[in-house]
Amino acid sequence: MYLKLMDAVNYWLLAFVIVTQSQLLNGQQTAASVSICGTKELCVTEQRCNETDDSGRGEIGVRLARICGVGMVCCDREQLQSWDATQNMTGSPRHTNTDIKNKAITGTDSEPSGYETCGVKMECVPRSLCQDNIIVEDGRFLVNPRIGELPCTRSLHRCCAVDQRVEANASPYIARLDKFKYQGCGHSNVKGLIPDEDGYEYPMDVSLFGEFPWMVAIMTGRNQYLCGGTLIHQQLVLTSAHNIRNQTVDTLIVFVGEWDLNGFDEPYERQARRIKQIIRHEEFDPGSYFNDIALLVLETPIDIQPHIQPLCLPPPETPQLHKDLRQAVCYATGWGARNLKSIRNEHLLKRIELPLVNKDECQALLRVTRLRERFRLRPSFICAGGVKGQDTCKGDGGSPLFCSLPGQADRYQIVGIVSWGVDCAKEDVPAVYANVPYLRPWINEKAKLLGFDLESVV
């Protein structure tokens, strides 16, 4: 009787496995796979995940995650849904509601392109895919995603005449790449890299696309934003030690030339690189954040382009440098939250103008916070901020604080790396950054050991 019962149990277990594998091979997710894959993933064949890949880069592979069965992987749900929606629009002979709407607005019977419509024979397309002379200039169809819902719902889309849309390889932006000449480190693109005047006024704390071309997004291997960084050489990224202390070269990827973390519509593509080596400061203290600095060595050099350029390094600390910085204009950039109550990071790159605060004043201000009167500001720190409503915050770690070079308009040098703070955006409570001029000798030493000439980026 016992043997018969065990045979029956084994039979049903085998049947369950067969049915489960069959469902998975058909791209379905089963209850058994829910616990394995994340809430934003589906368990599908690796082939299906590969063929639906929407990264468009080819350098970091598809969004594969954990293995959830034989030949199966956890794959990004949005990626799969986007692919299926595209296939339904372009591969199905049936007329859907989208087809009917498209005909009604455009007045054509042509197959839909996949872009949203914004008028008669008009579509919202990435700006780089529309001829400049036909772009609507009066701002009617431009929208910042933070304000309202107008026809073009993506920040870098324009309302473009259908017959003026071009393929990516024929984009007018591509021709501009050939004319670009590198002028040296630290040059910002003051008006951004959208050459057409769209008449839209971005909020003061949102940067323009390509305005600060040294900004780096450091991502985990699962394509999740981790922290910011700064390109200081074609193969070196400067960031904070505390953000990457539990990471390895196998768990990190950097995106350079990034602006919108949620989109792929930028006119110039970002570049992705794997990490060859992580170098943290030997005296970094994870409890007090002393010497909060690290270097990421990229596997292959970055290609310098209009939206991807290194930031200048400052000289080591001197009285002259301190004098220059007192007269400089300084900014911090990052994708972090606007305040401590925010539940998510920003997806468009922020820019915040911040005043530097000298050491003695900063120490005095911090001593009246919960740090108490015995707090001592170490030399590996530099302070900025203390202005109500203007500050870096959680999620901005590793991002740069940079100041204008003396006598040079719109050219900058890195002064700090976002490290820590008592609160965000409170009056008279400065934020604390790793002091790059103080740590410059350490950067020089490591670069020399690696065989990199930092003077070549000047």
C-alpha positions as CSV (number, residue, x, y, z in Angstrom):
1,M,0.0,0.0,0.0
2,Y,2.9,2.4,1.0
3,L,4.7,1.7,-2.3
4,K,1.5,2.3,-4.3
5,L,1.0,5.6,-2.5
6,M,4.6,6.7,-3.2
7,D,4.2,5.7,-6.9
8,A,1.1,7.9,-7.1
9,V,2.9,10.8,-5.4
10,N,5.9,10.5,-7.8
11,Y,3.5,10.3,-10.8
12,W,1.8,13.6,-9.9
13,L,5.1,15.3,-9.1
14,L,6.4,14.3,-12.5
15,A,3.2,15.6,-14.2
16,F,3.4,18.9,-12.3
17,V,7.0,19.4,-13.5
18,I,6.1,18.6,-17.1
19,V,3.1,21.0,-17.1
20,T,5.2,23.7,-15.4
21,Q,8.0,23.4,-17.9
22,S,5.5,23.4,-20.8
23,Q,3.9,26.6,-19.5
24,L,7.3,28.3,-19.1
25,L,8.4,27.3,-22.5
26,N,5.3,29.1,-23.9
27,G,6.4,32.3,-22.1
28,Q,3.9,31.9,-19.3
29,Q,4.6,32.5,-15.6
30,T,3.5,29.9,-13.1
31,A,2.8,30.2,-9.5
32,A,6.0,28.2,-8.8
33,S,8.1,30.8,-10.5
34,V,6.6,33.8,-8.7
35,S,8.7,33.1,-5.6
36,I,11.9,32.8,-7.7
37,C,11.4,35.9,-9.9
38,G,10.8,39.5,-8.7
39,T,7.5,41.3,-9.0
40,K,8.7,43.1,-12.1
41,E,9.9,39.9,-13.8
42,L,8.5,36.9,-15.7
43,C,10.1,33.5,-15.9
44,V,10.6,32.8,-19.6
45,T,13.1,31.0,-21.9
46,E,16.5,32.7,-22.3
47,Q,15.8,32.9,-26.1
48,R,12.6,34.9,-25.5
49,C,14.4,37.2,-23.1
50,N,17.2,37.7,-25.7
51,E,14.9,38.4,-28.6
52,T,12.8,40.9,-26.7
53,D,15.9,42.8,-25.4
54,D,15.3,46.6,-25.6
55,S,18.6,47.9,-24.3
56,G,19.8,48.7,-27.8
57,R,23.4,48.8,-26.6
58,G,24.8,45.3,-27.1
59,E,27.6,45.9,-24.6
60,I,26.0,44.8,-21.4
61,G,23.7,42.1,-22.6
62,V,20.0,41.7,-21.9
63,R,18.3,42.2,-18.6
64,L,18.8,38.7,-17.4
65,A,18.5,38.0,-13.7
66,R,18.2,34.7,-11.8
67,I,17.8,31.3,-13.4
68,C,14.3,30.0,-12.7
69,G,14.4,26.6,-14.4
70,V,16.2,24.6,-17.0
71,G,17.0,27.1,-19.8
72,M,14.8,29.6,-18.1
73,V,15.6,33.1,-16.8
74,C,13.8,35.9,-14.8
75,C,13.3,38.6,-17.5
76,D,12.1,42.2,-17.2
77,R,8.3,42.2,-17.4
78,E,8.2,45.7,-19.0
79,Q,10.6,44.6,-21.7
80,L,8.5,41.6,-22.6
81,Q,5.2,43.6,-22.6
82,S,6.8,46.3,-24.7
83,W,7.9,43.7,-27.2
84,D,4.5,42.0,-27.3
85,A,2.7,45.3,-27.8
86,T,5.0,46.2,-30.7
87,Q,4.5,42.8,-32.3
88,N,0.7,43.2,-32.0
89,M,0.9,46.5,-33.7
90,T,3.3,45.7,-36.5
91,G,2.7,42.0,-37.0
92,S,-1.0,41.5,-36.7
93,P,-3.5,42.0,-39.6
94,R,-6.3,42.8,-37.3
95,H,-7.5,46.4,-36.8
96,T,-7.3,47.3,-33.2
97,N,-8.6,50.4,-31.4
98,T,-5.1,51.9,-31.8
99,D,-5.4,51.4,-35.6
100,I,-8.8,53.1,-35.7
101,K,-7.6,56.0,-33.6
102,N,-4.5,56.4,-35.7
103,K,-6.6,56.6,-38.9
104,A,-9.0,59.1,-37.4
105,I,-6.2,61.5,-36.3
106,T,-3.7,61.1,-39.2
107,G,-6.3,60.6,-42.0
108,T,-4.3,57.7,-43.4
109,D,-4.8,53.9,-43.7
110,S,-1.1,53.2,-43.2
111,E,0.1,50.8,-40.5
112,P,0.7,52.6,-37.2
113,S,4.4,53.4,-36.3
114,G,4.2,52.7,-32.6
115,Y,4.6,56.4,-31.8
116,E,1.7,58.4,-30.2
117,T,-0.1,60.8,-32.4
118,C,-0.3,64.5,-31.6
119,G,-2.3,66.0,-34.5
120,V,-3.2,65.5,-38.2
121,K,-0.3,63.5,-39.7
122,M,1.8,64.3,-36.7
123,E,3.5,62.0,-34.2
124,C,5.5,62.3,-31.0
125,V,9.0,61.0,-31.8
126,P,12.4,61.4,-30.3
127,R,13.8,64.8,-31.3
128,S,16.7,63.2,-33.0
129,L,14.4,61.5,-35.5
130,C,12.7,64.6,-36.8
131,Q,14.0,67.1,-39.4
132,D,14.8,70.3,-37.6
133,N,13.0,72.6,-40.1
134,I,9.6,70.9,-39.5
135,I,9.6,70.6,-35.7
136,V,6.8,72.5,-34.1
137,E,8.4,75.5,-32.5
138,D,5.6,77.1,-30.4
139,G,5.7,74.7,-27.5
140,R,2.2,73.4,-27.9
141,F,3.2,69.8,-27.9
142,L,6.1,69.9,-25.5
143,V,5.6,68.7,-22.0
144,N,7.6,68.2,-18.9
145,P,6.5,64.9,-17.4
146,R,6.1,66.5,-14.0
147,I,3.3,68.9,-15.2
148,G,0.1,67.7,-16.7
149,E,-0.6,65.3,-19.6
150,L,-0.3,66.9,-23.0
151,P,0.0,65.0,-26.3
152,C,3.8,64.2,-26.1
153,T,4.2,62.5,-22.8
154,R,7.9,61.9,-23.0
155,S,10.4,64.6,-22.1
156,L,12.6,64.3,-25.2
157,H,9.8,63.7,-27.8
158,R,8.7,66.3,-30.3
159,C,5.5,66.6,-32.3
160,C,6.8,66.0,-35.8
161,A,5.2,65.8,-39.2
162,V,4.9,62.1,-40.3
163,D,6.7,62.8,-43.6
164,Q,9.6,64.5,-41.8
165,R,10.4,61.6,-39.5
166,V,13.8,60.0,-40.3
167,E,15.5,56.7,-39.4
168,A,18.1,56.7,-36.7
169,N,21.0,56.3,-39.0
170,A,19.8,59.4,-41.0
171,S,19.3,61.6,-38.0
172,P,20.6,65.2,-38.3
173,Y,22.2,64.7,-34.9
174,I,24.5,62.0,-36.2
175,A,26.1,64.5,-38.6
176,R,26.9,66.8,-35.7
177,L,29.0,64.1,-34.1
178,D,31.5,64.3,-36.9
179,K,32.0,68.0,-36.4
180,F,32.7,67.7,-32.6
181,K,36.2,68.6,-31.4
182,Y,37.3,67.9,-27.9
183,Q,38.5,71.2,-26.2
184,G,39.7,69.7,-22.9
185,C,38.2,68.7,-19.6
186,G,35.5,70.5,-17.7
187,H,33.7,72.3,-20.5
188,S,29.9,72.3,-20.0
189,N,27.3,72.5,-22.7
190,V,25.6,75.6,-21.3
191,K,22.4,75.3,-23.5
192,G,22.4,71.5,-23.5
193,L,22.7,69.5,-26.8
194,I,19.2,70.0,-28.2
195,P,20.1,72.5,-30.9
196,D,16.5,73.5,-31.7
197,E,14.9,76.1,-29.5
198,D,11.8,74.5,-28.0
199,G,10.7,77.4,-25.9
200,Y,10.1,75.2,-22.9
201,E,11.5,76.3,-19.5
202,Y,12.8,73.4,-17.5
203,P,12.6,73.7,-13.7
204,M,15.7,75.3,-12.3
205,D,16.9,72.1,-10.6
206,V,16.7,70.0,-13.8
207,S,19.7,70.0,-16.0
208,L,19.5,70.1,-19.8
209,F,20.5,67.0,-21.8
210,G,24.3,67.0,-22.2
211,E,24.8,70.1,-20.0
212,F,27.2,68.3,-17.7
213,P,28.9,65.6,-19.8
214,W,31.0,64.1,-17.1
215,M,28.1,62.7,-15.1
216,V,28.1,58.9,-14.6
217,A,25.3,56.6,-13.5
218,I,26.6,53.6,-11.6
219,M,24.2,50.7,-12.0
220,T,24.0,47.2,-10.5
221,G,24.2,44.2,-12.8
222,R,20.4,44.1,-12.8
223,N,20.2,47.6,-14.3
224,Q,19.1,49.3,-11.1
225,Y,20.6,52.7,-10.3
226,L,23.0,52.6,-7.4
227,C,24.8,55.9,-7.2
228,G,26.5,58.7,-9.1
229,G,30.1,59.1,-10.3
230,T,32.3,61.4,-12.3
231,L,34.3,60.7,-15.5
232,I,37.9,62.1,-14.9
233,H,39.7,60.1,-17.6
234,Q,38.6,57.9,-20.5
235,Q,39.0,54.9,-18.3
236,L,38.5,56.2,-14.7
237,V,35.4,57.1,-12.8
238,L,35.6,58.8,-9.4
239,T,32.9,58.0,-6.8
240,S,32.3,57.5,-3.1
241,A,33.7,54.4,-1.3
242,H,30.6,54.0,0.9
243,N,28.3,53.4,-2.0
244,I,30.3,50.6,-3.5
245,R,31.8,49.0,-0.4
246,N,29.7,45.8,-0.9
247,Q,30.1,45.7,-4.6
248,T,32.5,43.8,-6.9
249,V,33.5,44.2,-10.5
250,D,30.9,41.6,-11.4
251,T,28.0,43.5,-9.9
252,L,28.6,47.0,-11.4
253,I,28.1,48.6,-14.8
254,V,28.5,52.3,-15.6
255,F,26.5,54.4,-18.0
256,V,28.2,57.6,-19.3
257,G,26.2,60.2,-21.3
258,E,23.0,59.3,-19.3
259,W,20.3,61.9,-18.6
260,D,16.9,60.2,-18.3
261,L,17.3,57.0,-16.3
262,N,13.8,55.9,-17.5
263,G,14.2,56.5,-21.2
264,F,16.2,55.7,-24.4
265,D,15.1,58.8,-26.3
266,E,18.3,60.9,-25.9
267,P,19.6,62.2,-29.3
268,Y,23.0,60.8,-28.5
269,E,23.3,57.3,-27.0
270,R,24.8,56.6,-23.7
271,Q,27.9,54.3,-23.4
272,A,28.0,51.4,-21.1
273,R,31.1,49.9,-19.6
274,R,32.0,47.0,-17.3
275,I,34.3,47.5,-14.4
276,K,37.9,46.1,-14.6
277,Q,39.0,47.1,-11.1
278,I,37.6,48.8,-8.0
279,I,40.1,50.8,-5.9
280,R,38.8,52.1,-2.5
281,H,40.8,54.4,-0.3
282,E,42.8,52.2,2.1
283,E,41.8,54.4,5.1
284,F,38.1,54.7,4.3
285,D,36.2,54.4,7.5
286,P,32.6,53.0,6.9
287,G,31.5,54.3,10.3
288,S,32.7,57.9,10.1
289,Y,33.0,58.1,6.2
290,F,36.6,59.5,6.5
291,N,38.4,59.3,3.1
292,D,35.1,58.5,1.3
293,I,36.6,58.0,-2.2
294,A,37.0,55.3,-4.8
295,L,38.1,54.8,-8.4
296,L,36.4,52.5,-10.9
297,V,38.7,51.3,-13.7
298,L,36.7,50.7,-16.8
299,E,37.4,47.6,-19.0
300,T,37.6,49.7,-22.1
301,P,38.1,53.5,-22.6
302,I,35.1,55.8,-23.1
303,D,34.7,57.4,-26.6
304,I,34.7,61.2,-26.1
305,Q,31.6,62.8,-27.6
306,P,29.7,66.0,-27.1
307,H,27.7,64.5,-24.3
308,I,30.6,62.5,-22.8
309,Q,33.6,64.4,-21.6
310,P,35.8,64.3,-18.4
311,L,35.7,66.8,-15.6
312,C,38.9,68.5,-14.6
313,L,40.7,67.5,-11.4
314,P,41.7,70.3,-9.0
315,P,45.3,70.8,-7.8
316,P,46.1,69.7,-4.2
317,E,45.0,72.0,-1.5
318,T,46.8,75.4,-1.3
319,P,45.8,78.8,0.0
320,Q,45.5,80.0,-3.6
321,L,43.0,77.2,-4.4
322,H,40.9,78.1,-1.4
323,K,40.9,81.7,-2.5
324,D,39.8,80.7,-6.0
325,L,37.0,78.5,-4.7
326,R,35.6,81.3,-2.5
327,Q,35.0,83.3,-5.8
328,A,33.7,80.3,-7.8
329,V,30.2,79.2,-8.8
330,C,29.6,75.6,-7.7
331,Y,27.0,73.0,-8.6
332,A,26.1,69.5,-7.6
333,T,24.3,67.0,-9.9
334,G,22.7,63.7,-9.4
335,W,19.6,61.5,-9.7
336,G,18.9,61.3,-6.0
337,A,15.6,62.2,-4.2
338,R,14.6,65.8,-3.7
339,N,14.1,65.4,0.0
340,L,14.1,62.8,2.8
341,K,10.4,62.2,2.4
342,S,10.7,61.2,-1.2
343,I,10.1,57.5,-1.8
344,R,12.0,57.3,-5.1
345,N,14.9,58.9,-6.9
346,E,14.5,61.4,-9.8
347,H,14.8,60.1,-13.3
348,L,16.0,63.3,-14.9
349,L,19.4,64.6,-13.9
350,K,19.2,67.3,-11.3
351,R,21.4,70.4,-11.0
352,I,21.7,72.4,-7.8
353,E,23.8,75.6,-7.3
354,L,25.4,75.5,-3.9
355,P,27.7,77.8,-1.9
356,L,30.9,76.3,-0.4
357,V,31.1,76.6,3.4
358,N,34.5,77.0,5.0
359,K,35.7,74.3,7.5
360,D,35.3,76.3,10.7
361,E,31.8,77.6,9.8
362,C,30.7,74.2,8.7
363,Q,32.0,72.5,11.9
364,A,30.2,75.1,14.0
365,L,26.9,74.7,12.2
366,L,27.1,70.9,12.4
367,R,27.8,71.0,16.1
368,V,24.3,72.5,16.8
369,T,22.7,69.5,15.1
370,R,22.4,66.0,16.6
371,L,26.2,65.6,16.0
372,R,26.6,67.6,19.2
373,E,29.3,70.0,20.3
374,R,32.3,67.6,20.2
375,F,31.9,66.9,16.5
376,R,35.2,67.5,14.6
377,L,35.2,67.9,10.8
378,R,38.2,65.9,9.4
379,P,40.4,67.3,6.6
380,S,39.0,64.7,4.2
381,F,35.7,66.5,4.1
382,I,34.5,69.7,2.5
383,C,31.1,71.4,3.0
384,A,28.6,73.0,0.7
385,G,24.9,74.1,1.0
386,G,23.0,75.2,4.1
387,V,20.5,76.9,1.9
388,K,16.9,76.0,2.5
389,G,15.4,73.9,-0.3
390,Q,18.7,73.4,-2.1
391,D,20.7,70.3,-1.4
392,T,21.9,66.9,-2.4
393,C,20.0,64.1,-0.7
394,K,19.7,60.3,-0.5
395,G,20.5,58.7,-3.8
396,D,23.0,61.4,-4.7
397,G,26.0,59.6,-3.1
398,G,29.1,59.4,-5.3
399,S,27.9,62.3,-7.5
400,P,30.2,65.4,-8.0
401,L,30.3,68.8,-6.5
402,F,32.1,71.0,-9.0
403,C,33.2,74.6,-9.2
404,S,34.1,77.1,-11.9
405,L,37.7,77.4,-12.9
406,P,39.1,80.9,-12.3
407,G,38.9,83.2,-15.4
408,Q,37.2,80.5,-17.5
409,A,33.5,80.7,-18.3
410,D,31.5,77.5,-18.1
411,R,34.5,75.4,-17.3
412,Y,34.6,73.4,-14.1
413,Q,36.8,71.3,-11.7
414,I,35.6,68.7,-9.3
415,V,35.8,69.7,-5.6
416,G,33.8,67.2,-3.8
417,I,32.0,63.8,-3.9
418,V,28.6,63.6,-2.3
419,S,29.2,61.7,1.0
420,W,26.8,62.4,3.9
421,G,24.5,64.9,5.6
422,V,22.5,65.4,8.8
423,D,19.3,66.3,6.9
424,C,18.4,67.4,3.4
425,A,17.8,71.0,2.3
426,K,17.6,72.5,5.8
427,E,18.7,76.1,6.3
428,D,22.2,76.4,8.0
429,V,22.8,72.6,7.8
430,P,25.5,72.1,5.1
431,A,26.0,68.8,3.4
432,V,29.4,67.1,3.7
433,Y,31.4,65.9,0.7
434,A,34.7,64.0,0.2
435,N,37.4,66.7,-0.2
436,V,38.9,66.0,-3.6
437,P,41.7,68.6,-3.4
438,Y,42.8,67.1,-0.1
439,L,42.6,63.6,-1.7
440,R,44.2,64.5,-5.0
441,P,47.6,63.0,-4.1
442,W,45.9,59.6,-3.5
443,I,44.2,59.9,-7.0
444,N,47.6,60.7,-8.6
445,E,49.2,57.8,-6.9
446,K,46.6,55.3,-8.0
447,A,46.5,56.7,-11.6
448,K,50.3,56.4,-11.9
449,L,50.3,52.8,-10.7
450,L,47.6,52.1,-13.4
451,G,49.7,53.8,-16.1
452,F,47.1,56.5,-16.7
453,D,48.3,60.1,-17.5
454,L,45.8,62.4,-15.9
455,E,47.4,65.4,-17.5
456,S,46.3,64.1,-20.9
457,V,42.6,65.0,-20.2
458,V,43.4,68.7,-19.6
